[in-house]
């Protein structure tokens, strides 16, 4: 038995090279051929994505990848098309003698090409077409290459341009830096993709900067895809005994399963092989203490390994779509000809998704990953930055194999048992020259006695491995759903539960009720008051935040004691500063700075305040303290450069800016300060630096606004204005621009005592409002000031509502109402009010009125029809009313799949099955990952039509419809799942039809297919399985299911909304729909038990609440069961 642990380019981008900025020089000893770096345009076939959705999408309870699906302030990219065009993209290439890479800044900065030149193997998935699917956080997403997931999984901008620059270093290595400041939290991240001369590995240097005054939970997963096939194997380290699901609700033994996992029976199955997974599935390695993992194609004898310090980068995961029909469908959706893929993900500061770590104010996390191709290894037992090793034992023969990431002459490959040498050979090994040997083992040697190693010519160990005895550890306990606050015994548990909900961005629970319950029991609880104060500060509810933070401070400082932890003092300073109470804020920040943990953040805040007061010498002293406590705090470093310049110390300012650029080559503040310092001392290089900065900023409004905001926070109004004026061509041009550019310019002018502030505010009011989605805390104050100076500005009120809704919905409603009073003809204001009245107040009549007004003002916007129908459904409107709105506007509705799906659902509910099916089968749907509703609708239409034929005794025709309901038409883009729950219903009705056709043998076969595999959760599918079990004579089993359905339905009616804590995807349902579903489940159970009158009463209640409930309508119109 075999034992194995493995289971030509255009002009280079004008960069102002860092070598110049850092006063570095390149020697002639580094030949250009060693690492080539160039940019070029390449044409790639591309499936066109429609324009971004112009409607702001606020948070409405949607779950995405197990966390909150927060679109705002980004526009959504969910309009996919079938139009295939040849499109030119900018690619940045890196190449040395071993590997070739290409990076695509236009598409999220992903690595699109990674080729092993020794065997022409694409060790990351090579896409030859850009074919988006609705998988990303905002929609459009492509597979292939390497994606950067930060601070959330499948980050918002994966399909958008990012910032980039190039670097050449004295050692001959070359780097493409990519990154951005994301909008949702205003965190900055960068990744440097580096190739070295003579090395086959890709170095990925990652950094994430918290430039905000708040702590934020973050994750950072690097997500490479690899080509997968029947011979592809995932290589988790040999110390991995378990793998775990998203959110950690269930574990599986690794590598051979011993349980059901993700709904699949994996008992006795080797989980490491791609071919063994029939459905989409994820496995996260559990608690590995080793620094590598990867994947291997045994057919190509090639693969890829990842190496990183597991203390910083614990996450090791693979995901695949599976090799069943569902996976085949996703392969077709995502590529034309490149085949299936598998994702090998490496997580920093995170070992799961969702799993987040806190990033404190001013904190910077830095780490490195290494990826390199492997060949002829057969697997991997261990890997380092220098080399990888595999050891297998079969028939008393050991096979040892090594790969190296650079050339090592006179290296020694050894195999020992204890102090006894079994094999040693002096070799030359390189990425092109792997080493493999077979060694006959003496009798009695155990595998765990062996130790294999590779040493360089100086005796330094490059890699080694000694097989591990399996620990057979007990299965880890799964994560459990949080209990309601009133069921938790201690305040400590309440605090920790609330904190966990915050930390994981839970879409199912709110943290505030846990903190509030703790305060109900003990109003002075320090932890709960501090946590709730910070939470309210992030919502900009300053008075409430101040109350809780002061309560925490009062308890902590009772009896005149200095608190051990000054977190509450720090955040009190943040809250007071936000209210313009700078003297009080300074006192709080000074108290906070007594604690080491808050010295950097607090002293930066103090330096900003003194800068506003023009106390530059004091500001310098404070910012120096901030940097001493946090040397990587680039925001503090940039402020120091600005203060040095303001003090007339231009050369020092320039030197300091260069040092900051070394930390972040894409730091716009540092580059701007470099240009200003150079200009101040009259250097000609200032123009070059400024041109370089403007090129990096890509004319992106939010980049200019974020840089200006940095200056505004320190009261440097002139610098902020200069940055903003570059965006509009200067004071003499003032071209059309994003409205916030002019609002900020107006505010800066006002704060600087300049007369042109009103001119800017009026210009802002005249700018097109498209995609103006404010998100910065300081923009509330700016917009409020603009409104005070220009009271007729309806747009400012609209923008204010957008800014506030996800934090303070009632104030947002008031702002939008003010906008409506000033200008009633703006459709988006009415649309936003409609959604807000529904979501915030459950005032569906008002919501419907506003949305109908929006439709009237802009009848060409299909999204409005979708949103209107959702509110009509939530209000219990009749099917006829809803359907008439959609069918009368069909040519607009059909432009969006979500709107068209609503029309189709209503057509089915109204009994117009033929029309619904004609539309469904002639339209190409693009579905979000995790969504299969359109196929369920297709099946419901055929079932309903079949029922009608059955009741007319047209059994053969009914049979044909039921058989069609089992199909998965390709245009629906839903693949047949391994556990086809809808099929349980269809097979039951097929069985009834076969009974009517006097074919009992076929009927029994259909009932057996309906009854297996067993459904474990109360559902419609479980009801039909129970009905099939009755037909098969298993009445007691069926009775237990029926009773469970009744219990579950009635418990849902009593308990209220019970969201799935572990759900990866989903939308929040309205209360009427939720209650209708509960009545429906109860009706199913009662119907199965023969309590027909009670069942029909529940069905009537379900339809009364939700007249379009297809399940209830279908059951009322069913054939005799």
Residue, then its C-alpha position, 0 to 999 in steps of 0.5 A: x500500500x502506498x503511503x503519501x503525505x500529498x494527497x513586446x511591449x509599448x513604452x514603459x509607464x512613466x513612473x518617476x522610479x522609486x530608485x530616484x525617490x529613494x536615492x537608489x541607483x541601478x548598477x550595470x551588473x543587473x542585465x535587463x534580460x534578468x527580469x523584464x518589465x513592460x506594458x502593452x495593450x492586448x486584445x481579449x474577447x470580452x462579453x460586454x457588461x452593461x452600464x453601472x446601475x445609476x440607482x444607489x443600492x442601500x443595505x436591505x438585509x442581503x447576505x453575501x459570502x456569509x457577511x453583509x452584502x453592502x453595495x453602497x457607495x459603489x454602483x452595482x454592475x449586474x447588467x450582463x449581456x451576450x454581446x462578445x467584442x474584441x476589447x483592448x486591455x493594458x497588461x503589465x508583464x514581468x518575466x525572468x528565465x523561469x516564469x512569465x506573469x501579466x497583471x491587469x490593472x483595469x480588471x482589479x489588478x488581478x494576475x491574468x497570466x502565470x506561466x512556468x517557462x520550463x514546461x509551458x504550464x499555466x500554474x494559475x488559470x489562464x483565461x482567454x476570454x473575459x466572461x463575467x458572471x454575477x459572483x462578485x460583491x457588486x455583480x460582475x466577476x471573472x474567473x482566472x488568474x489571481x484575485x485580491x480579496x480585501x477587506x471582504x471576500x470577492x471585494x467590491x472592485x474586483x472588476x474595476x480599475x485599480x491604481x498601479x505603479x512600477x518599481x525597479x530595485x538595485x538587486x535586479x528585482x522588479x515589482x508591479x504595485x497595485x492597490x486602492x483606497x476602498x470606499x466602504x471603510x476607507x481602508x488602503x491596501x496595496x500588493x507588490x507583485x515581484x519577480x527576482x533574477x534567478x528565482x521561480x517564485x512570485x513574491x506578493x508583498x501585501x500591506x493594509x493601512x487603516x487611515x481612519x479613526x475607527x477600528x475595522x474588521x478585515x480579511x485579506x485572501x489571495x485567490x488564485x484559480x488553477x486549471x482542474x481536471x480528473x487528475x488534479x489534487x489539492x495539497x493541504x499540509x500533512x498535519x491537517x486532520x480536518x477541514x471546515x465549512x464557511x463560518x465553521x458550522x461543520x467539519x470533515x475528516x481530512x483527507x478521507x472523509x468520514x461524514x456527510x459534509x455540505x449535504x454530500x456523503x463523503x464517507x470513505x472519499x478522498x477529499x483532496x481530488x477535484x474529481x470527487x466533488x459532485x457539487x460546489x464546495x469549500x474546504x478550509x484547512x483546520x489548524x495547520x502549523x505548516x507554512x505551505x499548501x498547493x495543488x498538483x496536476x498528476x496528468x501534467x506532472x505540474x502544479x503550484x505551491x504557496x509558502x507563507x508564515x502560517x502565524x500571519x497567513x493561516x488561511x488555506x482553502x480550496x473551492x470548486x464548482x464540482x464535476x457534476x452538472x452544476x459545475x459544468x454549467x458554471x464552467x460554461x458561464x465563466x469561460x468559452x474554452x478554458x475548462x473547469x477551475x479550482x480556487x486555491x486561496x491563502x488567507x492573511x489574518x483570517x482562516x475562514x470566510x467570514x473570519x475577520x481580524x481587527x485593524x486598529x486606527x492608524x495600524x498597518x499590517x504587512x506580510x509576504x506570500x510566495x507562489x511558485x510552480x512545481x514539476x515532477x514532484x508527485x505531490x508535496x510534504x513540505x515547502x519553503x521559500x527555497x525548495x519543496x519535497x515529496x516523500x512516498x513509500x510503497x513496497x519497501x521503496x521510498x520515492x524522494x523528489x525535490x524542486x528548488x526555486x533557484x539553482x543550487x550547485x553541489x546540493x545534497x539530497x539525503x534520506x536518513x532514519x535516525x542517524x543512519x544514512x540511507x541515501x545521499x547524492x550531490x546534485x545540481x537542482x534548479x526550477x528547470x532541473x527537479x530531482x527524483x530518486x527511488x531508495x530501497x528501504x531495509x526491512x522493518x523501517x517505519x515511514x515515521x522513522x524516515x527524514x528526507x532533506x535537501x541542503x545547499x553546498x554550505x550545509x544550510x537546510x533548504x527543506x526537509x520532511x519527516x512523516x508525522x504520525x496521525x494524531x487522531x484528534x477529536x473532531x473540533x466543535x462547530x460554531x453555534x448560532x448566537x442565543x437571543x440576548x435575554x438567554x445569555x447569562x453573563x454580561x461578558x458573554x453579551x459583550x463578546x457575542x455582540x463583538x463577534x456579530x460586529x467583527x463578522x459583519x453578520x447579516x443575520x443579527x445586530x450587535x446593539x441589542x446584546x450591548x443594550x441588554x448588558x447595560x439594562x443589567x448594569x448601566x455602567x458596564x465599561x465594555x458594553x458602554x464602550x462598544x455601543x459608543x463606538x458603534x453609535x460613533x460609526x453611525x455618526x450618532x454623536x450625542x448617543x455615542x458621547x453618552x455611552x463613552x462618558x459612562x464607560x469613562x466614569x466607571x473606569x475612572x471612579x475614585x480618581x483612578x487612571x484607567x488601564x485602557x484608554x479606548x473610551x477616552x480616545x473615541x470620546x475625542x473622536x466624537x467630540x472632534x466630529x461635533x467641532x468641540x476641539x478643546x474638549x476633544x483635545x483633552x480626551x485625546x491627551x488622556x487617551x495618549x497616556x495609554x501605549x495602545x492609543x498613542x499613535x492614533x491620539x497624537x495624530x488627532x491632536x496634531x491635526x487639531x493643532x494644525x487647524x489652529x496653525x500651531x505648526x510647531x506644536x503639531x510637529x511635536x505631536x505628529x512626531x509622537x504619533x510616528x514614534x508610536x506607529x512608524x508605518x502610519x502613513x497618514x501621520x507621516x504625510x501630515x509631518x511632511x505638510x507641517x515641515x513644509x509649512x514651517x519652511x523646511x522643504x528639504x526635510x519635508x521632501x526627504x520625509x515624503x520619499x520615506x513614506x513613498x518607500x512604504x506605499x508607492x501609491x500614497x497620493x498624499x506622500x507624492x503630493x507633498x513631495x511635489x509641493x516640497x520640491x516646488x517650494x524649494x524651486x526644484x524642476x522635478x516638481x512638475x515631473x512628480x506632479x505629472x506622475x501623481x496625476x497619472x497614478x490618480x487616473x482622473x478618478x474623482x474619489x481619489x482626489x476627494x480622499x486626498x483633499x479630505x486628508x488635508x481638510x481634516x488638518x485644516x489645510x484648506x489651501x492644499x485641499x483646494x489645489x488638489x480639487x482644482x486639478x480635477x476641474x482644470x483649474x480656477x479659470x476652467x471649472x469644467x463639469x465634474x463630480x458634484x462633491x468636487x465643487x461641494x468640497x471646494x465651496x467648503x474649503x473656500x468658506x473655511x479659508x475665508x474666501x469669497x467664492x464659496x457660494x459660487x462653488x456650491x451653486x456649481x455643485x448644485x448644477x452638476x449631473x447627479x449620476x453616481x453621486x453617492x457620498x460616504x465620508x463622515x466629513x461630507x455630512x458637515x460639508x453638505x449641511x453647510x452648502x444647504x445653509x448657504x444655498x437653501x434652494x439646492x435640492x440636490x444637496x438634500x438628495x446627496x445628504x439622504x444618500x449619505x445618511x440612509x445606511x446609518x441614520x435612516x430617519x434623517x435620510x428620509x427627512x433629507x429626501x423629503x426636503x429635496x422632494x419639496x424643492x424639486x418634485x421631479x427627480x425620480x431617484x428621490x421618490x424611489x429612495x423615499x419609497x424604499x426607505x418608508x418600506x424598510x424603516x417604517x413598514x409604511x407600504x402604502x407610502x412606499x408604493x405611492x413614492x415608487x409609483x411616482x418614481x416610475x411615472x417620472x422615469x418609466x424607462x428604468x426597469x429597476x423601479x418596476x422590480x422595487x415597486x413590485x417587491x413593495x406591492x408584494x410586501x403590502x399583500x397586493x393582488x396578483x392582478x394589480x401587480x401583473x398589470x403594471x409589469x405586463x403593461x411595461x414589459x418592454x422595459x421590465x424585460x431589460x433586467x432579469x430581476x424585474x422580468x422574473x417578477x413578471x414571470x412569477x406573477x404570470x404563473x400565479x395568474x395561471x398564464x403558464x404558456x406565456x410564462x414558459x415562452x418568455x422563460x425559454x426565449x430569454x437568457x438569464x444571468x443569475x447571481x451565485x447562490x440563486x436558482x429561483x428562475x429554475x424553480x419558477x420554470x418548474x412551478x410553471x410546468x407543474x401548474x400546467x401539468x396539474x391542470x391537464x391532470x385534473x382534465x384527465x389528460x394524463x399523457x400530456x400532464x406526464x410530459x409537462x412533469x418530465x419537462x419540469x425535471x430539465x435544466x434549460x441552458x438559457x436559465x443558467x442554473x445547473x442541476x444540483x446533486x441534491x435536486x430538491x425540486x425533483x422530489x416534488x416532480x417525481x411525486x407527481x410523476x408517480x401519481x400520473x403513472x398510477x393514473x396511467x395504470x403503470x404501478x411499477x414505474x409509479x413506485x420507481x418515481x416514488x422511490x426517487x422522490x423519497x431519496x435522499x432524505x431531506x433533513x430540514x422542514x421544507x416543501x421538498x420534505x413534504x413530498x418525500x413524506x407523501x412518497x414514503x406513504x405511497x411506499x408504505x412507510x407511514x410512520x416515517x412520513x407521519x414524523x415528517x408531517x408532524x415536524x412540518x407542523x411544529x416548524x411552521x407554527x414555531x415560525x409564526x410564534x418566533x418571528x424572523x429567524x434568519x440563517x446565521x450560517x447562510x452564504x447568500x440570500x435576501x431578507x423577506x418581507x413579514x407577509x411573505x415570511x408569515x405566508x411561508x410559515x402557514x404554508x409549511x404548517x399546511x403541508x404537514x396538516x395535509x399529509x396527516x389528513x387534516x384537510x380542512x385545517x390545511x386549507x385554512x392555513x393555505x387560505x391564510x398564506x394566500x391572504x398574506x401573499x396572494x402570489x404564493x406559488x406553493x400555496x396556489x399550486x397546492x390548492x390547484x393540485x391533483x388528488x394526492 
